[in-house]
Amino acid sequence: MRRTETQAGITIVEVLVGVLLVSVIVMVVLTPLTGFFGLTRRSTQQVGATQTAQGLLETIRGDWLSVAMYDQRCTTATIPAGATLTVTNLDLNGNATGTVTLNASCSGNAPDPAPMRRLQLAVLQGDGRSSLSVDVARP
């Protein structure tokens, strides 16, 4: 009689099937995560653009608490690249009466005592874009 011994173990085919199953499970889990990382990046850029816009508008509003700076249409704020600021004079009813420019210096400019101004600021940072608007009354 002949006796055959069987050895316990895993064959190469079983190992390959196991690796294949684990890789499919990993792909199913990681694919949505990479999408979430992209959303997080875009959200961070959007928040950064909004914070930049808010900071700039608050700086201009703070400068314009001075009648002289308001009338000269000047500010200490530096408008960064990727930001667009539009300054519009308004009448007492809030109707636009014309667009004016923000002056780099606070001397030598013709005074413009408009009763109110609307500041519209658009900031673009990466994929994030923020547009904010604020009305500032003459102090």
Disulfide bonds with the S-S distance in Angstrom:
Cys74-Cys106 1.99
